[in-house]
Amino acid sequence: MHRWQTIVEPFRIHSVEPAQFTTVEQRSAWLAEAGNNLFNLRAEHVLIDLLTDSGTGAMSRDQWAAIQHGDESYAGSPSWYRFLDAVQHLFPFTHVIPTHQGRAAEKILFSVIGGPGKVVPNNTHFDTTRANVEFTGAEAVDLVIPEGRQPDLVHPFKGNMDIAALEHCIQTRGVQNIPVVFVTITNNSGGGQPVSLANLREVRGVCDKYGLPLFLDGCRFAENAWFIHEREEGQGEREIVDIVRDIAALADGMTMSAKKDGMANIGGWLAMNDDDLALKCRNLLILTEGFPTYGGLAGRDLEAIAQGLTEVVDPSYLRYRIRSTAYLADALDAAGVPVVKPAGGHAVYLDARALLPHIAPLQYPGQALATALYREGGIRGCEIGTVMFGRRPDGSEVPAAMDLVRLAIPRRTYTQSHIDYVIEVVTWVAARAGELRGMRIVDEPPALRHFTARFAPL
Ligand SMILES: *Cc1c(COP(=O)(O)O)cnc(C)c1O
């Protein structure tokens, strides 16, 4: 059926933004000013911005049209009902609580169910999820399968939860201390790797056995559903929407960032079936986000998300999305650059620890590689490693499980020739990896240090 090899983007370009060309000398100066933290750069000094796929994608003609339908009534806006229908069409949870982005949903949920002595298991907590769990005094425990921690090992569902480890955690920590079991689809901090339906069913089984609720961190639910469609036995002929509904049916609730598979620039939600929990969450929502029919969002944002949710489950979009990410990973792999395999859904992860064995984890090989890609080629990626996860709540510092550099691909934004340029630059830097030096932190905040820490080369 798919006879042609070229990836044809399933869209034509309708409106363009200028890209900024700069020199190595300029970029070196800007890096120094930014304290070697790529979050501190001005975006117009970046040529190809792969810092994140969060809210950075291009919206469609129909999303921009939907924005014109935005109704800014304070309560009960038609835009709210369109959003609610679109969310419940995929995730038929009783209560849907809009928020300005994913972490606001996390903050509200964990404020209600977290607290000292509590333990939250997840395949891998995303950084904001971990921070919001820990902020309440609870503990965030990552229980991805062992294959998920080996960057070069190929496995179809490297995001799966380790079921035995989950049961062990529940038994040793005490079921009364576990307010919820979380599964992140896809597993962003573990390489954007998917979770199988079979594994979700097993997690559900464990939750039922102990009477625990199961929540999804559903940020990339559509990409995860596409992987299930492609890789899981008996799923290849099924509609993506049906796979998503199967996933939803296994859970009791979810947190969501609409900046990912909501295809929007802002937004999110918290959803659940439990009436009592929903009441408590809505009371907090009113305190921090707004009235329950808009959360922290404008009516126009609710419209853009509602439309985005119809586009993200389109198989021609998902085929392009997953194939174009794999195109980058496969080319780098063929060039001998160590990457997490197989490719994740939204990003390619360079294995900085493997590429830079001469830089110890506590000298941040990921940060060294990420800054080199910017200096040499104007490409901005993101360290996902010891900078992001190395500082423990007790103040000690330990190497993260992996030192990766994430090249996240904004949705529908860059063309294949942009990606060909990325392949050229990464390959060039990797060929000179021995020249890169480690870094030390000169200044860091108490939490989520990767956003604002300043670094100096060693
Ligand atoms: C982005 C993300 C979040 C947080 O969402 P924001 O909209 O950035 O606040 C939570 N979990 C995962 C897996 C994410 O990718």
The ligand as an ORCA input file, in Angstrom:
! r2SCAN-3c Opt
* xyz 0 1
  C       4.398     18.728     29.024
  C       4.116     17.639     29.942
  C       3.504     17.889     31.177
  C       3.206     19.280     31.696
  O       2.397     20.027     30.832
  P       2.573     21.611     30.670
  O       1.484     21.993     29.729
  O       3.939     21.860     30.122
  O       2.396     22.230     32.000
  C       3.212     16.798     31.985
  N       3.511     15.544     31.598
  C       4.099     15.274     30.419
  C       4.387     13.855     30.027
  C       4.413     16.295     29.550
  O       5.009     16.025     28.381
*
